[in-house]
Amino acid sequence: MDYGPDDEIEHEAPEPPYRQLAGILKARIDRGDWKVNRPIASEARLVDEFGLSRPTVRRAIALLVQEGRLFVVPQRGTYVAERKPEESGDE
């Protein structure tokens, strides 16, 4: 399912909230809200903004790290990863 950068979490939707959040965060990255090698919003801010638990936010971030969209720097935060041309979907 595709999500927009301004979508909200639908708790009654069939897709789990962490996947919804991951889609929203991807859309924000694609829109340019966060630049490459710059931090995204903090976990605490995402918890407040979306009304989710911290483990749910962490699971969404972990999914995007696994996909190569984000990377984590211990003690610093979560950053937007540089995408290789073959991963951009512009083929």
Secondary structure, 3 states (H helix, E strand, C coil): CCCCCCCCCCCCCCCCHHHHHHHHHHHHHHHCCCCECCECCCHHHHHHHHCCCHHHHHHHHHHHHHCCCEEEECCCEEEECCCCHHHCCCC
